[in-house]
Amino acid sequence: MSTDQTASGRALNIHLGPDLKARWNAYCARLGKKPGAAIREAVEAQLSKADESPAVASVRPAPKRQADERPDEGGKARIEVRLTPSEKAAVHELAEAEGCSPQQWIINTVRATLTRQPQFGMRELDALGESNYQLLAIGRNLNQIAKRLNEGSPGTVTVEHIEKLRKVIEQHTEVVSKAMRASLERWSLE
């Protein structure tokens, strides 16, 4: 494999030999893809896998993190992105599937890439909100049970059991709330 210098270092020459090239072309034809596009996808897939590997981590900059969990109060900057018609259609399709606008989908993708943290669509945010709502209701019921136990009502559940469970629920709701805020608010990144 060699870098093609005539294309400003953007192309690769790969010598497959006649048999491997024929098999590759047939494979790509079955997929309905051009051989070069399929190779590019394969390289991108390998690099995505490699991004998770500690050995390759030094090539990719460290993820950004939210600064002090304060929203970024600064003005927003516009960046123009030019997409092919098929890319634009795919962005619209994915945004609709996730229940958000194409602009929000792009913002979420950028944030997820910068922070390597999930960014949630409206369906996920609704599910997480409902999860917290239900867990908080359970927590209130546990508090009522604990109160009865403290008043001397007999039972097999101890106050300590309930306290442990209440703490787990509180920790869960805090983690979910933080994840929801991270997805909804515009954070300063460090």
Phi and psi in degrees as a GROMACS rama.xvg file:
@    title "Ramachandran Plot"
@    xaxis  label "Phi"
@    yaxis  label "Psi"
@TYPE xy
-137.778  152.254  SER-2
-80.5875  132.887  THR-3
-83.8131  106.961  ASP-4
-73.3085  -17.896  GLN-5
-73.2176  -17.084  THR-6
-108.829  38.7093  ALA-7
55.7661  32.4802  SER-8
73.0797  15.7325  GLY-9
-96.9944  -10.4167  ARG-10
-114.283  155.225  ALA-11
-121.451  140.25  LEU-12
-100.639  124.069  ASN-13
-119.692  121.271  ILE-14
-93.5944  106.713  HIS-15
-96.9376  -23.1465  LEU-16
85.497  159.724  GLY-17
-64.1691  -41.2111  PRO-18
-67.3994  -50.8789  ASP-19
-63.5593  -38.52  LEU-20
-64.2654  -42.8165  LYS-21
-62.8249  -43.0747  ALA-22
-63.8421  -42.0762  ARG-23
-63.4909  -45.2353  TRP-24
-61.5684  -40.5349  ASN-25
-65.409  -42.6779  ALA-26
-60.285  -46.8639  TYR-27
-64.2426  -37.6669  CYS-28
-62.0315  -41.2054  ALA-29
-62.8264  -34.4898  ARG-30
-80.7954  -15.021  LEU-31
74.8256  30.6907  GLY-32
-122.173  152.937  LYS-33
-75.045  144.685  LYS-34
-55.0065  -42.1091  PRO-35
-64.5604  -40.8277  GLY-36
-65.73  -38.6785  ALA-37
-66.4518  -38.3154  ALA-38
-64.7176  -43.6923  ILE-39
-58.452  -44.4929  ARG-40
-61.1654  -40.9201  GLU-41
-63.6706  -41.8482  ALA-42
-65.0289  -44.1338  VAL-43
-61.6165  -40.6339  GLU-44
-62.8139  -43.3655  ALA-45
-63.0808  -42.5566  GLN-46
-66.3856  -36.3174  LEU-47
-62.3403  -43.2485  SER-48
-63.4736  -41.2719  LYS-49
-66.5661  -29.7684  ALA-50
-59.2021  -27.2889  ASP-51
-83.7008  -13.272  GLU-52
-83.093  131.618  SER-53
-58.769  -30.637  PRO-54
-66.1443  -27.6586  ALA-55
-100.598  -8.17178  VAL-56
-56.7878  -29.8728  ALA-57
-69.2839  -20.4575  SER-58
-74.7835  -38.2111  VAL-59
-95.6705  134.133  ARG-60
-60.1698  154.121  PRO-61
-61.7021  149.47  ALA-62
-65.135  150.487  PRO-63
-77.2916  157.157  LYS-64
-132.17  158.58  ARG-65
-71.5332  135.08  GLN-66
-88.0516  112.406  ALA-67
52.9986  20.6812  ASP-68
50.6443  35.3423  GLU-69
-108.667  133.408  ARG-70
-61.873  149.166  PRO-71
-76.6182  114.717  ASP-72
-87.5878  -4.63054  GLU-73
-68.3112  164.061  GLY-74
-65.9336  158.25  GLY-75
-91.0875  143.126  LYS-76
-106.397  139.303  ALA-77
-90.5289  135.925  ARG-78
-126.554  129.425  ILE-79
-91.056  132.399  GLU-80
-121.229  126.852  VAL-81
-103.856  121.798  ARG-82
-115.23  152.082  LEU-83
-70.9576  161.9  THR-84
-56.322  -38.9799  PRO-85
-70.275  -36.9512  SER-86
-64.461  -44.1217  GLU-87
-60.9186  -44.1152  LYS-88
-61.9141  -40.892  ALA-89
-65.4995  -41.029  ALA-90
-62.244  -45.113  VAL-91
-61.4249  -41.8668  HIS-92
-64.0716  -46.3582  GLU-93
-67.7173  -39.4867  LEU-94
-62.6157  -44.0118  ALA-95
-63.0542  -41.7106  GLU-96
-62.612  -32.0142  ALA-97
-92.3954  0.603289  GLU-98
73.217  35.0079  GLY-99
-141.096  172.532  CYS-100
-76.7235  159.323  SER-101
-57.7932  -38.975  PRO-102
-62.1285  -45.1471  GLN-103
-65.7472  -36.114  GLN-104
-62.3868  -43.1798  TRP-105
-65.0658  -43.0489  ILE-106
-60.4259  -45.1488  ILE-107
-61.9196  -39.1495  ASN-108
-65.3996  -42.5962  THR-109
-63.3528  -46.8773  VAL-110
-61.1969  -44.5616  ARG-111
-62.0642  -37.2818  ALA-112
-70.6239  -43.0848  THR-113
-66.4483  -42.2584  LEU-114
-99.8186  -15.2228  THR-115
54.8984  36.897  ARG-116
-122.931  149.419  GLN-117
-65.8969  146.738  PRO-118
-119.559  128.915  GLN-119
-97.5918  144.199  PHE-120
-83.345  177.955  GLY-121
-63.2462  -35.908  MET-122
-61.8671  -44.8054  ARG-123
-65.7287  -42.2678  GLU-124
-63.3894  -40.4284  LEU-125
-62.5122  -43.493  ASP-126
-65.0722  -42.1493  ALA-127
-66.0834  -40.551  LEU-128
-61.9682  -43.1772  GLY-129
-64.8208  -38.7722  GLU-130
-58.9721  -48.8426  SER-131
-63.0923  -40.9337  ASN-132
-58.7809  -47.1577  TYR-133
-66.4958  -41.9284  GLN-134
-65.5121  -38.032  LEU-135
-66.1325  -36.8545  LEU-136
-63.8926  -41.5302  ALA-137
-62.195  -42.8166  ILE-138
-59.4846  -41.3444  GLY-139
-63.855  -41.3566  ARG-140
-63.1054  -39.9742  ASN-141
-63.638  -37.8562  LEU-142
-62.0097  -39.2174  ASN-143
-65.9552  -40.3606  GLN-144
-63.5685  -44.9141  ILE-145
-60.1696  -40.015  ALA-146
-61.2265  -44.2523  LYS-147
-62.7416  -41.8106  ARG-148
-63.8156  -40.3181  LEU-149
-66.1803  -25.3839  ASN-150
-79.6769  -7.39043  GLU-151
106.103  4.77613  GLY-152
-67.6598  132.733  SER-153
-71.7608  153.768  PRO-154
-177.843  165.356  GLY-155
-89.3222  -14.2899  THR-156
-91.6052  132.629  VAL-157
-94.53  162.788  THR-158
-61.4607  -36.0569  VAL-159
-63.3592  -40.4869  GLU-160
-59.466  -45.3884  HIS-161
-66.8427  -41.2593  ILE-162
-61.0475  -42.9272  GLU-163
-61.2912  -45.4187  LYS-164
-64.8055  -40.5099  LEU-165
-61.8077  -41.5032  ARG-166
-64.7242  -40.1338  LYS-167
-62.5889  -42.7174  VAL-168
-64.4363  -44.0213  ILE-169
-62.0803  -41.6711  GLU-170
-63.1815  -42.1309  GLN-171
-62.7286  -48.4117  HIS-172
-64.1989  -33.5573  THR-173
-67.6436  -43.1014  GLU-174
-62.9019  -44.6022  VAL-175
-65.2791  -43.2163  VAL-176
-61.6476  -41.6488  SER-177
-64.0465  -42.2366  LYS-178
-63.7641  -39.7802  ALA-179
-65.9481  -43.6803  MET-180
-63.0107  -40.4881  ARG-181
-62.5679  -32.3078  ALA-182
-80.7834  -29.1497  SER-183
-92.9288  -32.4441  LEU-184
-99.1057  156.913  GLU-185
-93.3898  112.046  ARG-186
-97.7014  152.049  TRP-187
-74.8961  139.21  SER-188
-109.743  142.653  LEU-189
